[in-house]
Amino acid sequence: MSDWELLLLALVGVLAGWLNVLAGGGSLLTVPLMVFMGLPGPVANGTNRIAILMQNITAVTTFHRRGFSDFRLSLSLALAASLGAVFGARLGVHLEGVWFNRTLALIMLGVMLLMGHERLGGDTADSPAGTAPRRLLAGHLLMVGAGAWGGFIQVGVGFILMPILNRVMGLNLVLTNMHKVFIILVFNLVALAVFASQLQLMWWAGLWLALGNSLGGWLGAHTSVDKGERRIRLVLNLTLAVFIVKLLFF
């Protein structure tokens, strides 16, 4: 890749990292960009995970420094997701084409509708940090499926994780993002190992993209803590709406 292409990757990575931490969908920017630059789909899919890994290391560290961490629950959820990621990544190394677009759009539409409803029982959107999670078994079982999707394509996995953590397990959106970045960090280690063992990844391009994603992840974690649930919900719904239109009609 030329110098300007690497710089473009880093710049787009900032926006992608910010979106990934606050809502999701950043890989819908970075993976197609790398394909446009000439990388085969599976290579772009694997290379993107280098940046995702660095982005979430930054985000997890930032959440922890701001006083938001529950590593015991995050790790158990991440291990469940990693089981699915192994199988998903083994399929993802052979992924060609864009046939997953309509399925992804339908998943995102479902998430948008689900997250748009207020919780039953009068819970407010700004639930206090530290609220005990509910339905732990259901949450962990669903994580296996979410990890399989994340290992397969990564694109849109944040939109799948958020309703599991928020709607099924009853965590507010700040805690949802706190756990989400840790879960994605861990299962992407597994997925990246699978991709790297079977494909020739573009490590240099991935590191440039990682620079942007890391800065975006840092900004996203701060935005999540400082602006709270209202801003997260706004960014989530706007991102979902834009990507649904793109996937279905363009």
C-alpha positions as CSV (number, residue, x, y, z in Angstrom):
1,M,0.0,0.0,0.0
2,S,1.1,3.6,-0.7
3,D,1.7,6.1,2.1
4,W,-1.5,8.0,1.4
5,E,-3.5,4.7,1.5
6,L,-2.0,3.9,4.9
7,L,-2.8,7.4,6.2
8,L,-6.4,7.1,4.9
9,L,-6.7,3.8,6.8
10,A,-5.6,5.5,10.0
11,L,-8.0,8.4,9.6
12,V,-11.0,6.2,8.8
13,G,-9.9,4.0,11.7
14,V,-10.5,6.9,14.2
15,L,-14.1,7.2,13.2
16,A,-14.5,3.4,13.1
17,G,-13.0,3.0,16.6
18,W,-15.3,5.6,18.0
19,L,-18.4,4.0,16.4
20,N,-17.3,0.5,17.5
21,V,-17.1,1.5,21.2
22,L,-20.2,3.6,21.3
23,A,-22.5,1.4,19.2
24,G,-20.9,-0.7,16.5
25,G,-20.5,-0.9,12.7
26,G,-17.0,0.6,12.4
27,S,-15.9,-2.4,10.4
28,L,-18.5,-1.5,7.8
29,L,-16.2,1.4,7.0
30,T,-12.8,-0.3,7.3
31,V,-13.3,-3.7,5.7
32,P,-14.9,-2.4,2.5
33,L,-12.1,0.3,2.3
34,M,-9.4,-2.3,2.4
35,V,-11.2,-4.4,-0.3
36,F,-11.5,-1.2,-2.4
37,M,-7.7,-0.8,-2.0
38,G,-7.2,-4.3,-3.5
39,L,-7.1,-6.7,-0.6
40,P,-9.1,-9.9,-1.0
41,G,-12.2,-10.1,1.3
42,P,-10.8,-12.8,3.7
43,V,-7.5,-10.9,4.0
44,A,-9.3,-7.6,4.7
45,N,-11.5,-9.5,7.2
46,G,-8.5,-10.9,9.1
47,T,-6.3,-7.7,8.8
48,N,-9.2,-5.6,10.3
49,R,-8.9,-7.7,13.5
50,I,-5.4,-6.3,14.2
51,A,-7.0,-2.9,14.6
52,I,-10.0,-4.2,16.5
53,L,-7.6,-5.8,19.0
54,M,-5.7,-2.6,19.6
55,Q,-8.8,-0.5,19.7
56,N,-10.3,-2.6,22.5
57,I,-7.2,-2.8,24.5
58,T,-7.3,1.0,24.6
59,A,-11.0,1.1,25.4
60,V,-10.8,-1.5,28.2
61,T,-7.9,0.4,29.7
62,T,-9.8,3.7,29.5
63,F,-13.0,2.3,31.0
64,H,-10.9,0.8,33.9
65,R,-9.1,4.1,34.5
66,R,-12.5,5.9,34.6
67,G,-13.7,3.4,37.3
68,F,-15.7,1.0,35.1
69,S,-14.6,-2.6,35.2
70,D,-16.0,-6.0,36.2
71,F,-13.3,-8.3,34.8
72,R,-14.8,-11.5,36.3
73,L,-18.1,-11.2,34.5
74,S,-16.4,-9.8,31.3
75,L,-14.0,-12.7,31.2
76,S,-16.7,-15.4,31.6
77,L,-18.8,-13.8,28.9
78,A,-15.7,-13.5,26.7
79,L,-14.8,-17.1,27.1
80,A,-18.3,-18.1,26.0
81,A,-18.0,-15.9,23.0
82,S,-14.6,-17.3,22.2
83,L,-16.0,-20.8,21.8
84,G,-18.3,-19.5,19.0
85,A,-15.5,-17.4,17.5
86,V,-13.3,-20.5,16.8
87,F,-16.0,-22.0,14.6
88,G,-16.9,-18.6,13.0
89,A,-13.4,-17.8,12.1
90,R,-12.8,-21.1,10.5
91,L,-15.6,-20.2,8.1
92,G,-14.6,-16.6,7.8
93,V,-11.2,-17.4,6.2
94,H,-13.2,-18.7,3.2
95,L,-15.7,-15.9,3.0
96,E,-16.1,-14.4,-0.4
97,G,-18.6,-11.8,-1.7
98,V,-21.2,-9.7,0.1
99,W,-24.1,-12.1,0.5
100,F,-24.2,-11.5,4.2
101,N,-25.4,-7.9,3.7
102,R,-29.2,-8.6,3.8
103,T,-28.9,-10.9,6.9
104,L,-26.8,-8.3,8.7
105,A,-29.3,-5.6,7.8
106,L,-32.2,-7.6,9.2
107,I,-30.2,-8.2,12.4
108,M,-29.5,-4.5,12.8
109,L,-33.1,-3.6,12.2
110,G,-34.2,-6.1,14.9
111,V,-31.6,-4.6,17.3
112,M,-32.9,-1.1,16.5
113,L,-36.5,-2.1,17.3
114,L,-35.5,-4.0,20.4
115,M,-33.2,-1.3,21.9
116,G,-35.8,1.4,21.1
117,H,-38.3,0.0,23.6
118,E,-38.1,1.2,27.3
119,R,-37.5,-1.6,29.8
120,L,-40.5,-3.2,31.4
121,G,-41.1,-2.4,35.1
122,G,-40.3,1.3,35.0
123,D,-36.5,1.1,34.8
124,T,-35.0,4.3,33.6
125,A,-32.5,4.6,30.9
126,D,-29.9,5.9,33.3
127,S,-29.7,2.8,35.6
128,P,-27.0,3.2,38.2
129,A,-23.6,1.9,37.4
130,G,-23.0,-1.4,39.2
131,T,-26.5,-2.8,38.7
132,A,-26.4,-6.6,39.1
133,P,-26.7,-8.5,35.9
134,R,-29.7,-10.8,35.3
135,R,-30.3,-14.0,33.3
136,L,-26.6,-15.0,33.5
137,L,-27.1,-18.4,31.9
138,A,-29.1,-17.0,28.9
139,G,-26.5,-14.2,28.5
140,H,-23.6,-16.7,28.4
141,L,-25.4,-19.0,25.9
142,L,-26.2,-16.1,23.6
143,M,-22.6,-15.0,23.8
144,V,-21.6,-18.3,22.0
145,G,-23.7,-17.3,19.0
146,A,-22.5,-13.7,19.1
147,G,-18.9,-14.9,19.1
148,A,-19.6,-17.2,16.2
149,W,-20.8,-14.2,14.1
150,G,-17.8,-12.1,15.4
151,G,-15.3,-14.8,14.4
152,F,-17.0,-15.2,11.0
153,I,-17.2,-11.6,9.9
154,Q,-16.8,-9.2,12.8
155,V,-19.0,-6.6,11.0
156,G,-21.9,-5.6,13.2
157,V,-21.0,-7.8,16.2
158,G,-21.5,-4.8,18.5
159,F,-25.1,-4.6,17.4
160,I,-25.6,-8.2,18.5
161,L,-23.7,-7.9,21.8
162,M,-25.5,-4.7,22.9
163,P,-29.1,-6.2,23.2
164,I,-27.7,-9.3,24.9
165,L,-26.0,-7.2,27.6
166,N,-28.6,-4.5,27.8
167,R,-32.0,-6.2,27.2
168,V,-31.3,-9.8,28.3
169,M,-28.9,-9.2,31.1
170,G,-30.4,-5.8,32.2
171,L,-27.1,-3.8,32.2
172,N,-27.3,-0.1,31.5
173,L,-25.6,1.1,28.3
174,V,-22.4,2.4,29.9
175,L,-21.8,-1.0,31.5
176,T,-22.9,-2.7,28.3
177,N,-20.1,-0.9,26.4
178,M,-17.7,-1.6,29.2
179,H,-18.3,-5.4,28.9
180,K,-18.6,-5.3,25.1
181,V,-15.1,-4.0,24.5
182,F,-13.6,-6.6,26.7
183,I,-15.5,-9.5,25.1
184,I,-14.6,-8.4,21.6
185,L,-10.9,-8.0,22.7
186,V,-10.7,-11.6,23.9
187,F,-12.6,-13.4,21.2
188,N,-10.7,-11.4,18.5
189,L,-7.5,-12.8,19.9
190,V,-8.9,-16.3,19.1
191,A,-10.2,-15.2,15.7
192,L,-7.0,-13.4,14.7
193,A,-5.0,-16.5,15.5
194,V,-7.2,-18.6,13.2
195,F,-6.9,-16.0,10.3
196,A,-3.2,-15.6,10.8
197,S,-2.6,-19.3,10.6
198,Q,-4.4,-19.7,7.3
199,L,-4.0,-16.4,5.5
200,Q,-1.2,-13.9,4.7
201,L,-2.5,-10.9,6.5
202,M,-1.3,-7.3,5.8
203,W,0.3,-6.6,9.2
204,W,1.7,-3.2,8.3
205,A,-1.7,-2.0,7.0
206,G,-3.3,-3.4,10.1
207,L,-1.0,-1.5,12.4
208,W,-1.7,1.8,10.7
209,L,-5.4,1.1,10.9
210,A,-4.8,0.1,14.6
211,L,-3.4,3.6,15.3
212,G,-6.7,5.2,14.2
213,N,-8.9,2.6,15.8
214,S,-7.0,3.0,19.1
215,L,-7.5,6.7,19.1
216,G,-11.2,6.3,18.2
217,G,-11.6,3.6,20.9
218,W,-10.1,6.0,23.5
219,L,-12.5,8.8,22.4
220,G,-15.5,6.3,22.4
221,A,-14.8,5.1,25.9
222,H,-14.6,8.7,27.2
223,T,-17.8,9.7,25.3
224,S,-19.6,6.6,26.7
225,V,-18.7,7.5,30.3
226,D,-19.1,11.3,30.0
227,K,-22.3,11.5,27.9
228,G,-24.0,8.5,29.3
229,E,-26.9,6.5,27.9
230,R,-28.7,9.2,26.0
231,R,-25.7,9.9,23.8
232,I,-25.0,6.2,23.3
233,R,-28.6,5.5,22.3
234,L,-28.6,8.4,19.8
235,V,-25.4,7.2,18.2
236,L,-26.6,3.6,18.1
237,N,-29.9,4.4,16.4
238,L,-28.3,6.8,13.9
239,T,-25.6,4.3,13.0
240,L,-28.1,1.5,12.6
241,A,-30.4,3.5,10.4
242,V,-27.5,4.6,8.1
243,F,-26.1,1.1,7.7
244,I,-29.4,-0.6,7.2
245,V,-30.1,1.7,4.3
246,K,-26.6,1.2,2.9
247,L,-26.8,-2.6,3.1
248,L,-30.3,-2.9,1.6
249,F,-30.2,-0.4,-1.1
250,F,-26.5,0.3,-2.1
